[in-house]
Amino acid sequence: MAKSPETEHPVKAFGWAARDTSGVLSPFNFSRRETGEEDVRFKVLYCGICHSDLHNIRNDWGMAVYPMVPGHEIVGVVTMVGGNVKKVKVGDKVGVGCMVGSCHSCDNCANDLENYCPKMLLTYKSIYYDGTMTYGGYSDVMVCDQHFIVRWPENLPLDAGVPLLCAGITTYSPLKYFGLDKPGIHLGVVGLGGLGHVAVKFAKAFGAKVTVISTSPNKKKEAIEHLGADSFLVSRDQDQMQAAMGTLDGIIDTVSADHPLLPLIGLLKSHGKLVLVGAPNKPLELPVFPLLMGRKIVAGSIIGGMKETQEMVDFAAKHNIRADVEVIPMDYVNTAMDRLEKADVRYRFVIDVGNTLKAVM
């Protein structure tokens, strides 16, 4: 007879889980594995709410496994380490992002691209090596292989820094890989949400000229005065879009809703790169002719490997980059999900797990 989540492992754990496609989260007792030789156990202090958490708990992508404890932007303090752990010690601040396992033997793993490993294990809703489900950071304790632990910089705030473990690396990695991290590059950022506002901050730190592209004219002041963007385009304004044709070296498209790519491709210079990092539920239409006429590229990118993720948080600490967050108690999480669906957040919810989870037990 299969064991319950509460009795599978020796370490008692408590969090909030979704039980079905309603996505409603409620208190959940489960267990974590014992701290192995390569493992780090830590008390969770903060966990960001990613838009993908909302998609997952409601099974929008058809890959949900219940009960599901979401959360893949996690920071905390180390309480125990295995005998082979040299990376961190008890008392250190650490982070865990979107993955907790990979094969360590494929070409991707050999090149520090564990995020593209065919056997990559997600921080939640994956089957771990012992046959049990992985559970995320909407919980009080985590146990993770040291390879997938990020050392947390002392001068990077935990609450405002934690969204970087997904939103940060998701935008930092394509900027680096596609050569859009050079001073003087003219970069477009589509969408000014959790991903987009961080993309603007990284791009400005790299020395780029940044144009925010949004359907919402009321975000112009925010983009320019608060985030430091150089210009703003309303994507529904054909005159504005026409005037900007052929001016951008690259675009980071963070939008997860259905939207047309043709106008964005038109904004690119010859050899320009449109990189998709959002995940729309439905396929987007890709017109080929505009690509041929300018040797333009439409590409995709998802998070980053562990080496690059560590590089990203260190860069963020050095350049004072952090997410704009609204810190919430654990028992507000369902309201937060409803607000997130309406884009009613500026720009990322972060759960104060350490101070509020026990209050609702």
RAJOGI-V490589 format. One record per residue. N is the residue number from 1. SS is DSSP state (@ for helix, = for strand, . for the rest). NEAR is the number of other C-alpha atoms within 12 Angstrom. Layout:
BEGIN
n = (N;N)
ss = (SS;SS)
near = (NEAR;NEAR)
END
This chain:
BEGIN
n = (1;2;3;4;5;6;7;8;9;10;11;12;13;14;15;16;17;18;19;20;21;22;23;24;25;26;27;28;29;30;31;32;33;34;35;36;37;38;39;40;41;42;43;44;45;46;47;48;49;50;51;52;53;54;55;56;57;58;59;60;61;62;63;64;65;66;67;68;69;70;71;72;73;74;75;76;77;78;79;80;81;82;83;84;85;86;87;88;89;90;91;92;93;94;95;96;97;98;99;100;101;102;103;104;105;106;107;108;109;110;111;112;113;114;115;116;117;118;119;120;121;122;123;124;125;126;127;128;129;130;131;132;133;134;135;136;137;138;139;140;141;142;143;144;145;146;147;148;149;150;151;152;153;154;155;156;157;158;159;160;161;162;163;164;165;166;167;168;169;170;171;172;173;174;175;176;177;178;179;180;181;182;183;184;185;186;187;188;189;190;191;192;193;194;195;196;197;198;199;200;201;202;203;204;205;206;207;208;209;210;211;212;213;214;215;216;217;218;219;220;221;222;223;224;225;226;227;228;229;230;231;232;233;234;235;236;237;238;239;240;241;242;243;244;245;246;247;248;249;250;251;252;253;254;255;256;257;258;259;260;261;262;263;264;265;266;267;268;269;270;271;272;273;274;275;276;277;278;279;280;281;282;283;284;285;286;287;288;289;290;291;292;293;294;295;296;297;298;299;300;301;302;303;304;305;306;307;308;309;310;311;312;313;314;315;316;317;318;319;320;321;322;323;324;325;326;327;328;329;330;331;332;333;334;335;336;337;338;339;340;341;342;343;344;345;346;347;348;349;350;351;352;353;354;355;356;357;358;359;360;361)
ss = (.;.;.;.;.;.;.;.;.;.;=;=;=;=;=;=;=;=;.;.;.;.;.;.;=;=;=;=;=;=;=;=;.;.;.;.;.;.;=;=;=;=;=;=;=;=;=;=;.;.;@;@;@;@;@;@;@;.;.;.;.;.;.;.;.;.;.;=;.;.;.;.;.;=;=;=;=;=;=;=;=;.;.;.;.;.;.;.;.;.;.;.;=;=;=;=;.;.;=;=;=;.;.;.;.;.;@;@;@;@;.;.;.;@;@;@;.;.;.;.;=;=;.;.;.;.;=;.;.;.;.;.;=;.;.;.;.;.;=;.;=;=;=;=;=;@;@;@;.;=;=;.;.;.;.;.;.;@;@;@;@;@;@;@;@;.;@;@;@;@;@;@;@;@;@;@;@;.;.;.;.;.;.;.;.;=;=;=;=;=;.;.;.;@;@;@;@;@;@;@;@;@;@;@;@;@;.;.;=;=;=;=;=;=;.;.;@;@;@;@;@;@;@;@;@;@;.;.;.;.;=;=;=;=;.;.;.;@;@;@;@;@;@;.;.;.;.;=;=;=;=;=;=;.;.;.;.;.;.;.;.;@;@;@;@;@;@;=;=;=;=;=;=;=;=;=;.;.;.;.;.;.;.;.;.;.;.;.;@;@;@;@;.;.;.;.;=;=;=;=;.;.;.;.;.;@;@;@;@;@;@;@;@;@;@;@;@;@;.;.;.;.;.;.;=;=;=;=;.;@;@;@;@;@;@;@;@;@;@;@;@;.;.;.;.;.;.;=;=;=;=;.;@;@;@;@;.;@;@;@;.)
near = (4;9;13;15;29;23;17;23;23;15;22;22;37;34;43;41;40;36;23;20;23;23;31;30;34;29;28;30;29;33;30;36;32;25;27;19;20;23;33;44;40;40;35;43;38;48;55;54;54;46;41;34;42;37;29;37;38;31;25;22;18;13;17;28;28;30;36;42;47;49;49;44;52;55;49;43;33;35;24;28;30;25;17;18;24;19;24;31;25;21;18;26;34;44;54;53;50;51;46;44;38;33;24;25;17;18;17;21;24;18;18;25;32;34;39;29;26;18;24;30;33;35;39;42;34;30;21;26;18;14;16;25;33;39;46;49;53;50;51;45;42;52;48;46;37;35;35;43;44;40;38;38;26;17;21;29;28;38;36;37;46;53;49;57;54;47;48;50;43;42;45;47;40;37;49;27;25;28;25;37;32;22;19;20;29;37;49;51;51;46;40;45;41;45;44;46;48;48;50;50;43;47;45;37;32;27;23;32;33;41;43;48;43;33;25;22;21;15;26;26;19;25;36;26;13;17;33;27;36;29;29;36;38;30;33;18;18;17;13;20;29;21;17;29;24;28;27;36;40;46;53;52;45;40;32;30;24;16;27;23;31;24;32;47;45;40;39;37;29;23;26;36;39;41;40;39;38;38;26;22;18;14;14;19;15;19;19;17;14;25;27;16;18;21;19;30;31;33;25;25;29;33;38;41;41;39;25;30;41;31;26;42;44;28;28;37;28;17;20;23;33;38;40;33;31;29;33;28;28;39;27;27;40;29;22;33;37;24;21;27;23;14;24;17;27;27;33;41;44;45;45;36;39;33;22;27;33;25;17;20;17)
END
